[in-house]
Amino acid sequence: MCVGDAADVMSITTDAVASLYTNPAATLHPCLQVIHVKEIQEGVSSPHCVVVLSDGTYCISGLVAPEVLMAEGSCNRIMHACCLVQLVSYTPKFVAGNLIIVVDRLVHVACASTRIGLAHPTFFNVAPSSMSALLQAQLDLLQFKQHQQDSFLASVRQNARAAADMITLNVGGQREYFIDVDPIHFDRVMAHLRTGDALSYDGLSLWETLQLRKTVRYLGLELHCTTTTEFMEHMTSLKAPSPSSAA
């Protein structure tokens, strides 16, 4: 057994296992507690050891080479349960979706008579960082598609509000016209589209005539509704002084 005072609870690196999972490439030298150690490759003069290391909440498996155990400060090859070690050099590896660490060098820190933190630390159950990155990319893509869909729906609603005062006329199944729901424009344009008769300006004021003319141009009906001569005659009649005013 290694010799030393009781381990200080504060010397253990909390959240170390979670940090190793979320960022295995980071330079981290955590102090962890050995909660299980077992030699493998029985019958070999210098067997490797499988260890389970804990940060007080979660635990992680590791593979320790014989030369690491024989190194100075490694409890003289006796790495027992509950002792604290600091990982100086190690390589994280994902095996079958689980993270393990191959320990190249560790240093014995202290001994403890009991486990620090939880009595039974659990293995950190998350996907590897590569899988996490893939899932994050998929999540970002879903969020982008959701944003596109929301923008599309907002555009549809805006167009629907803009067309709230419009009416669709399907003429012969060949063309659709959108006109303002104005009783003056609507009645006269509908009469022309249904009968083919020339568009009538009778009874319209100067402003109403100009507005109807704009609608005709917007709908592309200028060549079919009425002749320029009829329009100009109507405009002249509107501008001509009435007999009463002349008197």
BALOBA-1460 file (C-alpha; in Angstrom, 3 decimals):
// residues 247
<rec num="1" residu="m" x="0.000" y="0.000" z="0.000"/>
<rec num="2" residu="c" x="1.111" y="3.561" z="-0.570"/>
<rec num="3" residu="v" x="1.866" y="5.738" z="2.376"/>
<rec num="4" residu="g" x="0.338" y="9.157" z="2.930"/>
<rec num="5" residu="d" x="-2.114" y="11.258" z="4.862"/>
<rec num="6" residu="a" x="-5.834" y="11.230" z="4.316"/>
<rec num="7" residu="a" x="-6.751" y="12.676" z="0.936"/>
<rec num="8" residu="d" x="-8.148" y="16.147" z="0.793"/>
<rec num="9" residu="v" x="-11.578" y="16.070" z="-0.755"/>
<rec num="10" residu="m" x="-10.899" y="19.388" z="-2.455"/>
<rec num="11" residu="s" x="-7.925" y="17.919" z="-4.351"/>
<rec num="12" residu="i" x="-10.132" y="15.886" z="-6.673"/>
<rec num="13" residu="t" x="-11.000" y="17.549" z="-9.992"/>
<rec num="14" residu="t" x="-14.766" y="17.830" z="-10.128"/>
<rec num="15" residu="d" x="-16.500" y="17.553" z="-13.529"/>
<rec num="16" residu="a" x="-13.292" y="16.141" z="-15.012"/>
<rec num="17" residu="v" x="-15.008" y="13.186" z="-16.713"/>
<rec num="18" residu="a" x="-17.651" y="15.416" z="-18.283"/>
<rec num="19" residu="s" x="-14.906" y="17.748" z="-19.525"/>
<rec num="20" residu="l" x="-13.021" y="14.830" z="-21.066"/>
<rec num="21" residu="y" x="-16.145" y="13.753" z="-22.930"/>
<rec num="22" residu="t" x="-17.199" y="17.145" z="-24.201"/>
<rec num="23" residu="n" x="-13.687" y="18.263" z="-25.148"/>
<rec num="24" residu="p" x="-11.291" y="15.310" z="-25.328"/>
<rec num="25" residu="a" x="-8.690" y="17.377" z="-27.192"/>
<rec num="26" residu="a" x="-8.315" y="19.868" z="-24.348"/>
<rec num="27" residu="t" x="-5.176" y="19.958" z="-22.232"/>
<rec num="28" residu="l" x="-6.481" y="18.790" z="-18.883"/>
<rec num="29" residu="h" x="-4.523" y="17.159" z="-16.066"/>
<rec num="30" residu="p" x="-7.248" y="16.103" z="-13.655"/>
<rec num="31" residu="c" x="-6.815" y="14.557" z="-10.248"/>
<rec num="32" residu="l" x="-9.057" y="11.481" z="-10.043"/>
<rec num="33" residu="q" x="-9.714" y="8.703" z="-7.581"/>
<rec num="34" residu="v" x="-9.089" y="5.067" z="-8.434"/>
<rec num="35" residu="i" x="-12.221" y="3.087" z="-7.610"/>
<rec num="36" residu="h" x="-11.269" y="-0.130" z="-9.383"/>
<rec num="37" residu="v" x="-8.059" y="-1.641" z="-10.717"/>
<rec num="38" residu="k" x="-7.542" y="-4.989" z="-12.416"/>
<rec num="39" residu="e" x="-4.590" y="-6.587" z="-14.162"/>
<rec num="40" residu="i" x="-5.205" y="-8.038" z="-17.597"/>
<rec num="41" residu="q" x="-3.094" y="-10.338" z="-19.786"/>
<rec num="42" residu="e" x="-2.603" y="-12.884" z="-17.030"/>
<rec num="43" residu="g" x="0.583" y="-14.890" z="-17.234"/>
<rec num="44" residu="v" x="2.540" y="-11.974" z="-18.673"/>
<rec num="45" residu="s" x="5.474" y="-10.670" z="-16.654"/>
<rec num="46" residu="s" x="4.437" y="-7.044" z="-17.130"/>
<rec num="47" residu="p" x="0.638" y="-6.998" z="-17.441"/>
<rec num="48" residu="h" x="-1.409" y="-3.941" z="-18.269"/>
<rec num="49" residu="c" x="-3.983" y="-2.668" z="-15.825"/>
<rec num="50" residu="v" x="-7.540" y="-1.580" z="-16.427"/>
<rec num="51" residu="v" x="-8.597" y="1.147" z="-14.024"/>
<rec num="52" residu="v" x="-11.813" y="2.954" z="-13.314"/>
<rec num="53" residu="l" x="-11.260" y="6.574" z="-12.336"/>
<rec num="54" residu="s" x="-13.807" y="8.835" z="-10.656"/>
<rec num="55" residu="d" x="-14.236" y="12.590" z="-10.249"/>
<rec num="56" residu="g" x="-16.686" y="12.037" z="-7.407"/>
<rec num="57" residu="t" x="-19.742" y="11.982" z="-9.657"/>
<rec num="58" residu="y" x="-18.854" y="10.217" z="-12.883"/>
<rec num="59" residu="c" x="-16.257" y="7.618" z="-13.732"/>
<rec num="60" residu="i" x="-14.259" y="6.627" z="-16.784"/>
<rec num="61" residu="s" x="-12.244" y="3.560" z="-17.779"/>
<rec num="62" residu="g" x="-8.547" y="3.700" z="-18.511"/>
<rec num="63" residu="l" x="-5.724" y="1.450" z="-19.665"/>
<rec num="64" residu="v" x="-2.425" y="1.765" z="-17.816"/>
<rec num="65" residu="a" x="0.824" y="0.299" z="-19.151"/>
<rec num="66" residu="p" x="3.286" y="-1.561" z="-16.847"/>
<rec num="67" residu="e" x="6.014" y="1.064" z="-17.237"/>
<rec num="68" residu="v" x="3.580" y="3.696" z="-15.996"/>
<rec num="69" residu="l" x="2.918" y="1.698" z="-12.846"/>
<rec num="70" residu="m" x="6.647" y="1.266" z="-12.253"/>
<rec num="71" residu="a" x="7.339" y="4.990" z="-12.649"/>
<rec num="72" residu="e" x="8.371" y="7.119" z="-9.726"/>
<rec num="73" residu="g" x="5.451" y="8.344" z="-7.652"/>
<rec num="74" residu="s" x="3.065" y="5.631" z="-8.840"/>
<rec num="75" residu="c" x="2.673" y="3.922" z="-5.493"/>
<rec num="76" residu="n" x="5.528" y="1.536" z="-6.275"/>
<rec num="77" residu="r" x="3.386" y="-0.360" z="-8.773"/>
<rec num="78" residu="i" x="0.597" y="-0.858" z="-6.221"/>
<rec num="79" residu="m" x="-2.218" y="1.389" z="-7.445"/>
<rec num="80" residu="h" x="-4.993" y="0.485" z="-5.070"/>
<rec num="81" residu="a" x="-8.636" y="1.473" z="-4.812"/>
<rec num="82" residu="c" x="-9.414" y="4.894" z="-3.322"/>
<rec num="83" residu="c" x="-5.973" y="6.405" z="-3.947"/>
<rec num="84" residu="l" x="-5.789" y="9.699" z="-5.840"/>
<rec num="85" residu="v" x="-3.768" y="10.017" z="-9.027"/>
<rec num="86" residu="q" x="-3.140" y="12.880" z="-11.413"/>
<rec num="87" residu="l" x="-3.159" y="12.249" z="-15.142"/>
<rec num="88" residu="v" x="-0.049" y="13.859" z="-16.581"/>
<rec num="89" residu="s" x="-0.071" y="12.378" z="-20.071"/>
<rec num="90" residu="y" x="-2.872" y="10.371" z="-21.662"/>
<rec num="91" residu="t" x="-4.686" y="9.793" z="-24.930"/>
<rec num="92" residu="p" x="-8.502" y="9.778" z="-25.122"/>
<rec num="93" residu="k" x="-9.920" y="7.120" z="-27.448"/>
<rec num="94" residu="f" x="-13.454" y="6.212" z="-28.420"/>
<rec num="95" residu="v" x="-14.132" y="2.479" z="-28.455"/>
<rec num="96" residu="a" x="-17.584" y="1.279" z="-29.511"/>
<rec num="97" residu="g" x="-18.988" y="4.710" z="-28.763"/>
<rec num="98" residu="n" x="-17.468" y="4.910" z="-25.292"/>
<rec num="99" residu="l" x="-14.566" y="7.081" z="-24.217"/>
<rec num="100" residu="i" x="-11.550" y="5.453" z="-22.576"/>
<rec num="101" residu="i" x="-8.158" y="6.922" z="-21.788"/>
<rec num="102" residu="v" x="-4.803" y="5.322" z="-22.483"/>
<rec num="103" residu="v" x="-2.586" y="6.564" z="-19.670"/>
<rec num="104" residu="d" x="1.006" y="7.339" z="-20.626"/>
<rec num="105" residu="r" x="1.964" y="8.905" z="-17.333"/>
<rec num="106" residu="l" x="0.299" y="9.452" z="-13.978"/>
<rec num="107" residu="v" x="1.412" y="10.657" z="-10.579"/>
<rec num="108" residu="h" x="0.248" y="9.359" z="-7.225"/>
<rec num="109" residu="v" x="-1.173" y="12.242" z="-5.177"/>
<rec num="110" residu="a" x="-2.557" y="10.829" z="-1.931"/>
<rec num="111" residu="c" x="-4.460" y="7.992" z="-0.334"/>
<rec num="112" residu="a" x="-8.025" y="7.924" z="0.916"/>
<rec num="113" residu="s" x="-9.776" y="5.350" z="3.022"/>
<rec num="114" residu="t" x="-13.144" y="5.787" z="1.306"/>
<rec num="115" residu="r" x="-14.534" y="6.966" z="-1.971"/>
<rec num="116" residu="i" x="-14.891" y="10.673" z="-2.500"/>
<rec num="117" residu="g" x="-18.263" y="11.946" z="-3.651"/>
<rec num="118" residu="l" x="-20.875" y="9.398" z="-4.649"/>
<rec num="119" residu="a" x="-20.588" y="5.911" z="-3.233"/>
<rec num="120" residu="h" x="-21.212" y="4.503" z="-6.715"/>
<rec num="121" residu="p" x="-20.124" y="6.935" z="-9.454"/>
<rec num="122" residu="t" x="-21.800" y="6.329" z="-12.811"/>
<rec num="123" residu="f" x="-20.247" y="6.253" z="-16.256"/>
<rec num="124" residu="f" x="-20.829" y="9.482" z="-18.151"/>
<rec num="125" residu="n" x="-23.506" y="8.525" z="-20.668"/>
<rec num="126" residu="v" x="-23.160" y="10.886" z="-23.631"/>
<rec num="127" residu="a" x="-22.218" y="10.509" z="-27.258"/>
<rec num="128" residu="p" x="-18.601" y="10.996" z="-28.382"/>
<rec num="129" residu="s" x="-17.554" y="14.484" z="-29.383"/>
<rec num="130" residu="s" x="-17.640" y="13.575" z="-33.061"/>
<rec num="131" residu="m" x="-21.189" y="12.334" z="-32.684"/>
<rec num="132" residu="s" x="-22.051" y="15.417" z="-30.644"/>
<rec num="133" residu="a" x="-20.713" y="17.613" z="-33.431"/>
<rec num="134" residu="l" x="-22.818" y="15.721" z="-35.981"/>
<rec num="135" residu="l" x="-25.920" y="16.020" z="-33.833"/>
<rec num="136" residu="q" x="-25.230" y="19.716" z="-33.309"/>
<rec num="137" residu="a" x="-24.877" y="20.210" z="-37.064"/>
<rec num="138" residu="q" x="-28.180" y="18.408" z="-37.617"/>
<rec num="139" residu="l" x="-29.796" y="20.548" z="-34.935"/>
<rec num="140" residu="d" x="-28.444" y="23.718" z="-36.574"/>
<rec num="141" residu="l" x="-29.833" y="22.536" z="-39.920"/>
<rec num="142" residu="l" x="-33.255" y="21.884" z="-38.386"/>
<rec num="143" residu="q" x="-33.224" y="25.316" z="-36.781"/>
<rec num="144" residu="f" x="-32.273" y="26.890" z="-40.125"/>
<rec num="145" residu="k" x="-35.108" y="25.047" z="-41.884"/>
<rec num="146" residu="q" x="-37.485" y="26.117" z="-39.127"/>
<rec num="147" residu="h" x="-36.355" y="29.721" z="-39.608"/>
<rec num="148" residu="q" x="-36.944" y="29.418" z="-43.356"/>
<rec num="149" residu="q" x="-40.399" y="27.966" z="-42.775"/>
<rec num="150" residu="d" x="-41.279" y="30.705" z="-40.290"/>
<rec num="151" residu="s" x="-40.089" y="33.345" z="-42.774"/>
<rec num="152" residu="f" x="-42.148" y="31.740" z="-45.537"/>
<rec num="153" residu="l" x="-45.273" y="31.627" z="-43.361"/>
<rec num="154" residu="a" x="-44.729" y="35.248" z="-42.344"/>
<rec num="155" residu="s" x="-44.442" y="36.201" z="-46.018"/>
<rec num="156" residu="v" x="-47.629" y="34.289" z="-46.839"/>
<rec num="157" residu="r" x="-49.501" y="36.044" z="-44.026"/>
<rec num="158" residu="q" x="-48.193" y="39.418" z="-45.170"/>
<rec num="159" residu="n" x="-49.294" y="38.748" z="-48.735"/>
<rec num="160" residu="a" x="-52.682" y="37.567" z="-47.490"/>
<rec num="161" residu="r" x="-53.137" y="40.788" z="-45.539"/>
<rec num="162" residu="a" x="-52.073" y="42.821" z="-48.566"/>
<rec num="163" residu="a" x="-54.576" y="40.953" z="-50.750"/>
<rec num="164" residu="a" x="-57.420" y="41.260" z="-48.246"/>
<rec num="165" residu="d" x="-58.940" y="44.079" z="-50.324"/>
<rec num="166" residu="m" x="-58.357" y="42.356" z="-53.634"/>
<rec num="167" residu="i" x="-60.540" y="40.006" z="-55.647"/>
<rec num="168" residu="t" x="-59.476" y="37.382" z="-58.172"/>
<rec num="169" residu="l" x="-61.230" y="37.213" z="-61.524"/>
<rec num="170" residu="n" x="-60.591" y="34.157" z="-63.659"/>
<rec num="171" residu="v" x="-61.425" y="35.022" z="-67.249"/>
<rec num="172" residu="g" x="-62.049" y="32.006" z="-69.426"/>
<rec num="173" residu="g" x="-59.654" y="29.948" z="-67.341"/>
<rec num="174" residu="q" x="-56.726" y="31.615" z="-69.076"/>
<rec num="175" residu="r" x="-55.814" y="34.577" z="-66.937"/>
<rec num="176" residu="e" x="-56.360" y="35.923" z="-63.451"/>
<rec num="177" residu="y" x="-56.873" y="39.582" z="-62.664"/>
<rec num="178" residu="f" x="-56.499" y="41.235" z="-59.288"/>
<rec num="179" residu="i" x="-58.489" y="44.416" z="-58.829"/>
<rec num="180" residu="d" x="-59.334" y="46.627" z="-55.895"/>
<rec num="181" residu="v" x="-62.721" y="45.991" z="-54.365"/>
<rec num="182" residu="d" x="-63.927" y="49.424" z="-55.340"/>
<rec num="183" residu="p" x="-67.648" y="49.521" z="-56.304"/>
<rec num="184" residu="i" x="-66.927" y="51.961" z="-59.120"/>
<rec num="185" residu="h" x="-64.062" y="49.996" z="-60.615"/>
<rec num="186" residu="f" x="-65.474" y="46.573" z="-59.824"/>
<rec num="187" residu="d" x="-68.871" y="47.008" z="-61.485"/>
<rec num="188" residu="r" x="-67.498" y="48.585" z="-64.631"/>
<rec num="189" residu="v" x="-64.591" y="46.167" z="-65.104"/>
<rec num="190" residu="m" x="-66.868" y="43.175" z="-64.425"/>
<rec num="191" residu="a" x="-69.372" y="44.436" z="-66.987"/>
<rec num="192" residu="h" x="-66.616" y="44.688" z="-69.592"/>
<rec num="193" residu="l" x="-65.160" y="41.265" z="-68.793"/>
<rec num="194" residu="r" x="-68.568" y="39.579" z="-68.916"/>
<rec num="195" residu="t" x="-70.017" y="41.266" z="-72.010"/>
<rec num="196" residu="g" x="-66.991" y="42.510" z="-73.923"/>
<rec num="197" residu="d" x="-68.597" y="45.936" z="-74.239"/>
<rec num="198" residu="a" x="-66.435" y="49.027" z="-74.069"/>
<rec num="199" residu="l" x="-65.642" y="50.317" z="-70.613"/>
<rec num="200" residu="s" x="-68.004" y="53.094" z="-69.625"/>
<rec num="201" residu="y" x="-66.855" y="56.341" z="-68.028"/>
<rec num="202" residu="d" x="-70.363" y="57.752" z="-67.706"/>
<rec num="203" residu="g" x="-71.063" y="59.503" z="-64.429"/>
<rec num="204" residu="l" x="-67.460" y="59.433" z="-63.210"/>
<rec num="205" residu="s" x="-65.678" y="62.477" z="-61.877"/>
<rec num="206" residu="l" x="-62.234" y="63.459" z="-63.071"/>
<rec num="207" residu="w" x="-60.513" y="61.726" z="-60.132"/>
<rec num="208" residu="e" x="-62.649" y="58.576" z="-60.523"/>
<rec num="209" residu="t" x="-61.900" y="58.477" z="-64.228"/>
<rec num="210" residu="l" x="-58.164" y="58.676" z="-63.646"/>
<rec num="211" residu="q" x="-58.326" y="55.952" z="-60.980"/>
<rec num="212" residu="l" x="-60.283" y="53.657" z="-63.274"/>
<rec num="213" residu="r" x="-57.778" y="54.329" z="-66.043"/>
<rec num="214" residu="k" x="-54.938" y="53.294" z="-63.729"/>
<rec num="215" residu="t" x="-56.773" y="50.077" z="-62.935"/>
<rec num="216" residu="v" x="-57.246" y="49.362" z="-66.629"/>
<rec num="217" residu="r" x="-53.535" y="49.842" z="-67.265"/>
<rec num="218" residu="y" x="-52.593" y="47.706" z="-64.269"/>
<rec num="219" residu="l" x="-54.787" y="44.864" z="-65.536"/>
<rec num="220" residu="g" x="-53.444" y="45.149" z="-69.053"/>
<rec num="221" residu="l" x="-56.935" y="45.758" z="-70.453"/>
<rec num="222" residu="e" x="-56.204" y="49.125" z="-72.028"/>
<rec num="223" residu="l" x="-56.412" y="47.802" z="-75.595"/>
<rec num="224" residu="h" x="-59.709" y="46.040" z="-74.963"/>
<rec num="225" residu="c" x="-61.728" y="48.232" z="-72.614"/>
<rec num="226" residu="t" x="-62.159" y="51.444" z="-74.549"/>
<rec num="227" residu="t" x="-60.524" y="53.524" z="-77.225"/>
<rec num="228" residu="t" x="-58.303" y="56.475" z="-76.549"/>
<rec num="229" residu="t" x="-60.755" y="58.650" z="-78.458"/>
<rec num="230" residu="e" x="-63.611" y="57.791" z="-76.101"/>
<rec num="231" residu="f" x="-61.390" y="58.455" z="-73.094"/>
<rec num="232" residu="m" x="-60.259" y="61.830" z="-74.407"/>
<rec num="233" residu="e" x="-63.847" y="62.832" z="-75.260"/>
<rec num="234" residu="h" x="-64.896" y="62.014" z="-71.709"/>
<rec num="235" residu="m" x="-61.987" y="63.986" z="-70.251"/>
<rec num="236" residu="t" x="-62.868" y="66.957" z="-72.483"/>
<rec num="237" residu="s" x="-66.461" y="66.871" z="-71.320"/>
<rec num="238" residu="l" x="-65.317" y="66.932" z="-67.708"/>
<rec num="239" residu="k" x="-63.103" y="69.963" z="-68.308"/>
<rec num="240" residu="a" x="-65.651" y="71.892" z="-70.390"/>
<rec num="241" residu="p" x="-67.593" y="74.565" z="-68.438"/>
<rec num="242" residu="s" x="-71.223" y="73.842" z="-67.769"/>
<rec num="243" residu="p" x="-73.884" y="76.109" z="-69.433"/>
<rec num="244" residu="s" x="-74.952" y="77.485" z="-66.056"/>
<rec num="245" residu="s" x="-71.426" y="78.542" z="-65.140"/>
<rec num="246" residu="a" x="-70.925" y="80.114" z="-68.564"/>
<rec num="247" residu="a" x="-74.017" y="82.242" z="-68.094"/>
